[in-house]
Structure formats: C-alpha cells, structure tokens
Amino acid sequence: LRPSEIAAAAREAAPETTLAAWLVGRPAARRRLQWFLREGRHVKPRLGAEALVAAGIPRGRAVGAVLRALRDLRLDGGAGRPADEERLVQRESARYRKGESR
C-alpha cells in the first residue's frame, strides 16, 4: 500500500479499529500504522484553501478534494518542492475551468 492509502484507511477508521488492526496485524502492518500515528497524520499540503481559491478552484468540495490530493502527493513523495504542488493546482484549476470535476 502507498502511504496515502495507509493514511486514508487509518484516518477513516474508528480509533478502536486502528488499535485492533495493530494488535492482530503482522509486523509490516504494525510498522505502517505506527508510521501513520507518528508522522503521516501530521502531513499537510504547503498550500492552503485560500491559495487554491485564488488559483481558481471553486470553494467547497472542490477545495477539499484538491487539498486531499495535495496531501496524498506529499505522503507518496511526489511533492518534494512547492513547484510540484503548484503544478497539481494549475492542472486541477484548468480542469475546473473546462467544466470537469473530480
């Protein structure tokens, strides 16, 4: 699993479910959950909601979707520089201008 997938599963699960997964999981699963609890849950995109709106992303669900995509990009190692996140925002902004949505 990619780090973003681990983070999504741990974020969406009840704390009891995450604990149960850790208790019965194999060593690799335990390490992934420990990574999420120590580091992964704190990862945030460099750009905030207002920067996305300024770039042309519609307020509301669209901003949330792009923020999640930016966070996942960072978790998976695809956003080493601010320019990487800016490219994603430009691409998403162009999609919304064309009337496409996620």
N, C-alpha and C positions, 0 to 999 in steps of 0.2 A: 504494500500500500504506500502511496505517496504521503508525505507529511500533511498535505492539505486534507486528504481523506481521513487520516487518523484524527486530525483536529476537528473535522466536521462531525465525525461519529462521537467523539468524546464530548463535544460541545452540546450536541443534541440529546445525549443520554442523561438520564437522571443520575445524580451522584452515586446512588446505590448500585446502579447498573455498571458504572465505571469501576467501582470498587469490586464488584463481583467478577467482572472481566479480569481485573488484575489478580484476584485471588485464585481463579481457576485457569488463568492463561499460562501459556508457555513462556519461557524466558524472553523470547523475542517480543511477544505481545506486551509483557510487563515493561520491558525497556521502552517500547513505543509510548505506552501510557505514561510512564514516568517522565519521558521527554516532553510530552504534551503538558503535563502538570507543572513541570519546572520552567519550560521555555515556550513551547508552542502556543499556549493560551495567551501569552503576552505580545505576540507578534501582531503588529498593526501596520497598515499602509502608511507611507510617508505623507500622502496627500489626504486631505480631509474632505468632508462633504461640500463645504463652500467652494473649494478649489474645483471639485467636479461640476458643480452647478455653473461656475464661471466658465468652465470649458464646454458647456453646452449639454451636460447630462441633465435630463429632467428630474426635478425634485421628486421625492417619494421612493417608490420601489426601485426605480432605475438607479438612483444614487446608492441604495443599499446593495443592489446586485453588483455594481461596479466596485464598491468598497470590498465586498466579499471576494471578487475576482482579484483585486489588488492584494488582499491579504493572502489568498491562495498562491499568487505568483511569488510573493516573498517567502512563504512557507516552503515552496518547492524549489527555491533557489533561483528563480527566474528574474528576480528584480534586484540585482546587485547594485544598481545605480539609480538615482532618481529619474534619469532619462528612460529607463526601462518602464517605470510606472507611467511616465508621461506618454510614452508611445501607446500603451494599452488604453489610456484615457482618450487619446486622439482617435484611436481606432473605434472605440465604443461611441464616442461623440459623433463620428461620421455615420455610424450605423443608425443612431437615433435621428440624425438629420435626414437620412434617407427613409425614415419611417419604419426601420426594422426595430425589433425589440428582442430582448433575451427570451 
